[in-house]
Each structure stands twice: as structure tokens, then as C-alpha cells.
Amino acid sequence: MRGPSLKMLKGRESLIRLVGKRRRFLPNRHSLLSAPTQSSLNLDIVVSVDEQSSSNQQGEDNGVVEGSVTCPVCGVKLSPQNSLINSHLDECLSRGTKRKLTQRTLLELNFCPVSKIQTCSYDSKELGKDLFPAAHDESPVQDVSWGLSNLTAVEECQNQVDNLSRNPINKDEISDVPDFDVAITQDDIYGVTLETFIVGHRFGDETELYLGARIHLSRDPDNVKDPNAIKVVHSDSGCLKVLGFLPRKLAEYLSPLIDQYCLNFEGCVTSVPKHSIDVVPIQIVCHKTSDANDFNDDNVFKCLWRNAQQVIESTKSCPPCVIKYQDNFCVFICEVLRNSSHLLTDDEKNFIESFFSMSDDSQRLFVRLYTRKGPWFRLSTISYPEVLDPQEAVKELSETGYTYCFNVTNNLSDDDIKEILDLLTVSELREILCILKQSCNRGLRKQDLIASLISHKEDLCPLLPSMVLHRTGSCVRISSNAESLIWCAERLFFLNGEQDLSAFLLVDLGIVKYPTYKCIVSQQIFSSRDDLLGYEVAIEVAQIGDEALDENNTRLVLKCIKIADSHLSNPVKSLTSEAMAPFLARFSATFVYSKVVLLGISFLERERRYSDAIYLLKRLLNCFAQDRRRGYWMLRLSIDLEHMGYLNESLLVAEKGLIDEWVRAGSRVALQRRVLRLGKPPRRWKAPSFAESVKRKIMEVNVQGRPLNCAIGMKSRFYGEDGEQCGVEQLALQYYAEEGGWQGVHSESGIWLTIFGLLMWDIIFSSVPDTAPLDLETDSFYLVRKIHIESHLQKIHDGMAEEILISSWELHEGTACRGVNWRRHSLHELRAAVTCIGGPCVAAFCRHLAQDYRSWSSGMPYLLLWRFHGKYRGEAKLVEVKGPRDKLSEQQRAWLLLLMDCGFNAEVCKVSPVV
């Protein structure tokens, strides 16, 4: 029987989150894999059946073998041998994937329906392709410091987006204004209708829009984001409510016309959008005032008026929502240059700053290409409505080093040819094969055709590149230098691999709202450039290892393990060191290498190479003396020693783990149970002090149901009381509702973390230097706030939990917070749960999470049940549900024992089929 799939390896999911979006270009890949590794770990390569199959596949890719078989899952060619075919299919199916799908980028996704505005001249379908289709140039997005958890970058850098914050324009400061041969008369100004938009309507005063609503423009010189800002005011309302603002570029030219020449603009709303995030079309007309200045011979006035007209004309084809992604990209680049310039060389800073000097077309095209999959694009197929001249944009990007073009055959390398071949259609690939007189079966897929061409490249080297480029035309890709620098900038801004430029989209659409809080920063995440470069190299090693697991490349996986091990030679500094905030340790190269080593341990255990796994576990324990992962490492070390037959050593490791202060929660309970099992006479004659506590019997309830399926490896399904199909959790809910009148929800940890987040909201986002709220998963969270936490918990204990819950919900509804799920649970359910659980139990629960959020934020019972006795009193019950073949995990057992100690009513419900 095969071991677990590579995707199920312990630590794989965590490593994938750490790596995030895979880089297309790894600058250190060759040096990492070719350099000798200074590691005492001796990982001999044992070629498995899978690897033999993979080797055969590679050999067969060099030519179409007669009688070969195409795998229906991954599409590779296999030798017609039953054993190899079966082994290969087992591996493909165990990965749980079928054919690899092309990942659509956010440029192609339509996240919300687009308003159908009849008066707009642009096609509304184009808006669905926008990367960031929110429409507000002056939107007061939330503060951020260290990442997007509170977007300070948007507030503090928005002024830098348009040439780093333009100052109000004064006509006396304008020089070198060209003379205009065509005179502008009063008839060209007064009474002329201008069509434009209101942006940021959702951030204005709450006023219901209607067709034909009268408006007028009012200057807002004190606007902190733009001193040229112009407000759009609702004239029909008695209190003159603000509907939004004019687009920034238009306000740049109209503001001096209003200030210096006393022009007055009035108008009306011409269409009402369906969604609050959409722009509001308006028409405005210039009216003469009594104190208006004469402008007949004023070239400054003519220049400003012509520029305003050009902006209005350009927005008809490129409305603000279409080019919002350009502003967002500039925001994040400005923030990185402002806060992390000490980590960049002068050449790198100059290169990034050159982006702002490029034309709008070039900036927009670069962001478009960077966020697409690529890496190569046909120049002939590049077409975006907001990019007016793609050819000229590509030329400028190439001259500045942001892109790399191929339009001559002698510049193509082997890797480039392989990547560019992917741009060809199936018919074009078949055409080339026919010209080259190569076999071309109709049933071959695109990747098979590319593999066939690559296999004959050596014989057709002079012909193939020219034939490919003849069909593709000129091709363009993001340069390796630009990609590396922008990737680095993304890491510095978002600080994790899971977020990228698409995070701006979620904010612009109003899907995500981040809390506003004060974060006092006194420490740099990367103190020097060397720290940043080391971190980048470690991320590269992690990506190479992850890709090797996808390809089932054992040799490369072991190479990455050895590289990571070689960087764990010195003990790591204490994670609680006063010189470094605890949460900053995760941004070190050593932390990343420890993740790679942990994944390597799971891989070696899967291969039953326990001696190598034991060596690496000991290395981790020696290097990380103060790490909350030590509990899992101790447990695995004890288990692997038992696999090797070293029972005494296994027992000693378990006993040593129990005196380690960093071994907690489920790992601690697991080690206690191992000590009780291994520590029987004659190894140990005296029972440990925790024996009675661990052996406590947890109440069990047995429920029977009519099974729908009993297959091993599949989730158990039953027929419910109503005859509908359901899982074991729904069946248990129906049982408790019928037997005791219990109400409840199936949420595992979800409802508990939501309750904790709402009750402790003010504590989580309190102003604590260098921590809040990034230290939530560290011991320092409780220690630095102990006085405030205990005072708050006393209020909860005394019965104020429901009041605090309601207040927090009303103040922060929809705002992102770790653990809080606004959609899954209603306020009614949360109030009922808190009331029935009772103040003392809720306070005890919150105290445990505050003291050790990371250890206790998972493994909670599946069901939370409650029932009322009167209007304000009730009782609650927590139930862990298990199917016919399920067992309690050690983390679940630890939670049940803890809940029993805190006074909760907890039990296990076992669902079994009717005999």
C-alpha cells in the first residue's frame, strides 16, 4: 500500500503559503543547485519505481516510442509496461489532480456586475477585465503599516502617485506657456456642457442619488490627499451634502480656473449606477460670475482649459475605474521606496524610480503584463482599451529595461524556444511538424506536440527558431531584472506570499475593509540588505523544493533538504530576545529553511528513511531552543525512534518533551499518552503525576444512522431524519435537536475564534509599540497587555460579554480581523452562544486563547449547542463528532480535557451505521 500523497505531507501547505505565487525567474537557482553543499547529512539517492517511471518518461519525450501510452491524467508518454503504467497512475491519482489548468489572472476575472450606464461612450464589458475596477482617486482607504492589514500606503502615498503629489497650480507660477493661434472666446467657455464623472461616491455623505439631481462644484484646498481636489456637492439638499470628487487629473486643471479666474460650474447627474463602487456620470456647465476675470488674451487660461478638455476626452475612452490599477501599482512602489530604500542599491532605486518617468501607456502595459501568467506574449495580440499605442509602449519599456523583446532568431536560447512554443496554437504546431516531415498524430495534445519539436531541435536548430518566430511575430516578456525587483517590492510591502497586487482590488471593490489602528514602528523587519537577500535565497530554495515535489523529483527534493540543513549550522537566537520582536523571526532566512527541513522530514518519513528524519529532527531541536514548534518535533522524534526499535530512547525523548515549556496543547497530550504507553514496567515502575488527568474518561454518546456509503477513504454520508443526505455533523445536530431541544451550529473553531475576536477587539488593536496586532500568535501578546486583558476578562466574567459583543459587532461589522467570520455566523447566534455558555466559561476560554493563540486556535469541538431556560438563562454543550472510522486527534483530546477543566459540558458523539 502506498504512503500518503506528496500533497498531504506535513508542512507542505504551510510551505506553499510561505512561497506564495511562484516566481517565473529564480536568479539563484543555478548557483544553488550547482554549488557543493556543506552538510553532514548523507542522503543517498534511492531510485523508486516512481522515479524509474519518471526517468522513462523523460527518455520517451526525446521521441515518440512505438506503442507508447499517454497518461489520461497528466498527459505524459509512458512505456507500454503494465507495472510502470499502474505505478504512474497511482501516483497521479494520489495527487488528487487531473490536468493542470491555466490559472486565470485577475485581469480576466469579473468580480462584480458592471453598471449599465447608457450615457457612457465606453463599452461596459471592458470594465469586467480591469484589474482594479473601483472608482475613486481620493478614496480614504484604511491605514497600513507593515503590510495590507491596515493600508497606510494608500493614505500616505496617494499624493505621490501623480508625480509625487502636485501642489495647487498658481497662474503666476506657470511659465513657458505656448501661444495659441486659435482664440478662445466666451462662447467657447460659458454654457458649454462638459461630461465627466463623480469618483469616490461611496466615501461621500450618505445621499440617495437620482437621475437629474442638481450639483455644483466646490473647491477643497485643505484636502490632505490632493490640494487641487474639487468636491461635487448636491445642490438640491438643504445641507449641501458631498456626493464625491472630480477625477484627480481633471481637478488639476479646473482648480486654478475656479481659484484664479472665478469660474463657476453647475450641472446634473445623467445616470445612476447600480453599484456604489461605480463612477457617477455627470454633466457640468460653466457659468459666468460677477467677479470673473477677463481671459481673452491669457495664454495660461487657454492652456489650462485645453488641458481640461483633453482630460475629459481621454476619460471617455479610459474612465477612472479602468486605470485604477496603475495608481495602485504606483502607490505600492512609492511606499517601498519610502520605507525600504536602505535595502536597495542606488541602481535598483534608480531603476524603480524610472517607472514614474514613463508614459501612461507604458506604465499600464507593464502592470498588465506583470500580473498575467506569461512569461511570453505575442506583440500582435497585446491590446487593451486604455493602452492607446502598445507598440510604442513596448518600445519604451524595452529601452528602460522593463521588458525584453525577441524579434530576431539569433537571440533565442533553448529555454526561450520552449517557452515561446507554448504561444503557438495546435494547428500552428502541427503545421511546423508537417513542414519538418515529422510524425504528427491527430490525437496528440499541445504539450505532446511541443515535446516532439523540442526532441528534434538539435537536428533542426537553424530552422525551428525562424519558423516559430515567423508565426508568432515579435514577442515580449518582463525582463528578469524588473521581475526580480517588483517581486522583492511585493514582499516588502505585503510581507507574505499569499498577497499581491490583487489585494488592492478587494479593497477597491469594498469586499475587504481593514481596521484603522495606530502601529508604532521602531524596528526594521530586515535590518540590512544581506538579511533581505538571504531571505530571498531561502524562499527560492523553498520554491525549488515545492516544484520538485510536484514533479516527483526525489533527487532535487533531497538536494533542497541538504541546502536547508547546511544553513542550520548555528543555534538560532532566542525568539523572545529583547533585541527583536518575536513575530519578526518568521522573516528570517533561518525560519524559511526550518520550514524546508520540516517538509523534508515528512518526505523522508514517507520514504521510511527514519534515521535521516531523526537526524534532521535533532538538528531542529538543537537550533531552535525557544520555538512553539518544538512540541511537534519532539513527538515525531519519539515516534521515529520507536519505528527504529529504540523504545528506551523514544521514552526518554517523550519525557524530556514534557519538561519543555514550549511543548503545549495537543503535542503535550500526545507525549503524555506516549509516556504512559511506553513507560510501563519494567521501563518505569512509578506512574507519572499526570496519569489520572490524561486517563479521564470523556463522555460518549452513540448515534446510529442509515449509511449512504461505507467506502474507506471517503467522507461518511448518511440519511438524515428528514430523509435527505447529510454528513455525520448534520446527523448529530438532528439527534440533539430531537432528543433535548438543543440548537446549535457546526463550525469547529470558527464560531469560537469569531467570539474571541469580537470580545477582544479593542485589546487586539491596542497601541503597543512594534506589535499590535502582529504578535497575536506569540506569548508577548498576553504579557505586554496583561493588566488590560485581565481587567477586560473580569467584565466578561461578570456577565458583560453579550453587551461587549453587540457593541463590537455594530462598530466593526465587515472589518477584517484574524479569526472573525462575519458571514458564517449571525449576531443572533453569537449572542445566544455567549449567553448560554456563561461569563466564567467565556472568560476562561478567552484567557487561554490570549495566552497561546497559536496552540489553541485549532482542534475545537465540531458542534456548539445551546438551549434556553427562560429568556436570559441557558446552558451550552460542546460536542466532538466522529464517524465510524474516525478517532480523536491529540489536539481534539487536549481541547476536550481543557474544556472539562474550565467547567464546560463537553462530550464525544460517535456516529455508526445501523446494523
HELIX and SHEET records of a PDB file:
HELIX    1   1 LEU A    6  MET A    8  5                                   3    
HELIX    2   2 ARG A   12  VAL A   19  1                                   8    
HELIX    3   3 ARG A   29  SER A   34  1                                   6    
HELIX    4   4 VAL A   49  ASP A   61  1                                  13    
HELIX    5   5 ASN A   82  SER A   94  1                                  13    
HELIX    6   6 SER A  124  LYS A  129  5                                   6    
HELIX    7   7 LEU A  148  ASN A  150  5                                   3    
HELIX    8   8 THR A  152  VAL A  161  1                                  10    
HELIX    9   9 LYS A  171  GLU A  173  5                                   3    
HELIX   10  10 GLN A  186  ASP A  188  5                                   3    
HELIX   11  11 HIS A  201  PHE A  203  5                                   3    
HELIX   12  12 ARG A  248  TYR A  261  1                                  14    
HELIX   13  13 ASN A  299  SER A  317  1                                  19    
HELIX   14  14 LYS A  324  ASN A  339  1                                  16    
HELIX   15  15 SER A  341  LEU A  343  5                                   3    
HELIX   16  16 ASP A  346  GLU A  353  1                                   8    
HELIX   17  17 SER A  354  SER A  357  5                                   4    
HELIX   18  18 ASP A  360  TYR A  370  1                                  11    
HELIX   19  19 LEU A  379  THR A  381  5                                   3    
HELIX   20  20 PRO A  390  THR A  400  1                                  11    
HELIX   21  21 THR A  409  ASN A  411  5                                   3    
HELIX   22  22 ASP A  414  LEU A  421  1                                   8    
HELIX   23  23 VAL A  426  ILE A  435  1                                  10    
HELIX   24  24 LYS A  446  SER A  455  1                                  10    
HELIX   25  25 LEU A  464  THR A  472  1                                   9    
HELIX   26  26 SER A  480  PHE A  494  1                                  15    
HELIX   27  27 SER A  502  ASP A  508  1                                   7    
HELIX   28  28 ARG A  529  ASP A  550  1                                  22    
HELIX   29  29 THR A  554  SER A  566  1                                  13    
HELIX   30  30 PRO A  582  PHE A  587  5                                   6    
HELIX   31  31 ALA A  589  ARG A  606  1                                  18    
HELIX   32  32 TYR A  610  CYS A  623  1                                  14    
HELIX   33  33 ARG A  630  HIS A  643  1                                  14    
HELIX   34  34 LEU A  647  LEU A  658  1                                  12    
HELIX   35  35 ALA A  665  LEU A  678  1                                  14    
HELIX   36  36 ALA A  691  VAL A  694  1                                   4    
HELIX   37  37 VAL A  728  GLY A  740  1                                  13    
HELIX   38  38 GLY A  750  LEU A  759  1                                  10    
HELIX   39  39 TRP A  761  ILE A  764  1                                   4    
HELIX   40  40 SER A  780  LEU A  783  1                                   4    
HELIX   41  41 LYS A  786  LYS A  795  1                                  10    
HELIX   42  42 ILE A  796  MET A  800  3                                   5    
HELIX   43  43 ALA A  801  HIS A  812  1                                  12    
HELIX   44  44 LEU A  827  ILE A  837  1                                  11    
HELIX   45  45 GLY A  839  GLN A  851  1                                  13    
HELIX   46  46 TYR A  853  TRP A  856  1                                   4    
HELIX   47  47 GLU A  890  ASP A  901  1                                  12    
SHEET    1   A 2 VAL A  69  THR A  70  0                                        
SHEET    2   A 2 LYS A  77  LEU A  78 -1                                        
SHEET    1   B 6 THR A 193  ILE A 198  0                                        
SHEET    2   B 6 VAL A 280  HIS A 287 -1                                        
SHEET    3   B 6 ASN A 264  VAL A 269 -1                                        
SHEET    4   B 6 ARG A 214  ARG A 219 -1                                        
SHEET    5   B 6 ILE A 230  HIS A 234 -1                                        
SHEET    6   B 6 VAL A 242  PHE A 245 -1                                        
SHEET    1   C 3 TRP A 376  ARG A 378  0                                        
SHEET    2   C 3 CYS A 475  ILE A 478 -1                                        
SHEET    3   C 3 THR A 403  PHE A 406 -1                                        
SHEET    1   D 7 GLN A 725  CYS A 726  0                                        
SHEET    2   D 7 ARG A 717  TYR A 719 -1                                        
SHEET    3   D 7 GLU A 700  ASN A 709 -1                                        
SHEET    4   D 7 ALA A 906  PRO A 913  1                                        
SHEET    5   D 7 GLY A 874  LYS A 882  1                                        
SHEET    6   D 7 LEU A 863  PHE A 868 -1                                        
SHEET    7   D 7 GLN A 743  HIS A 746 -1                                        
END                                                                             
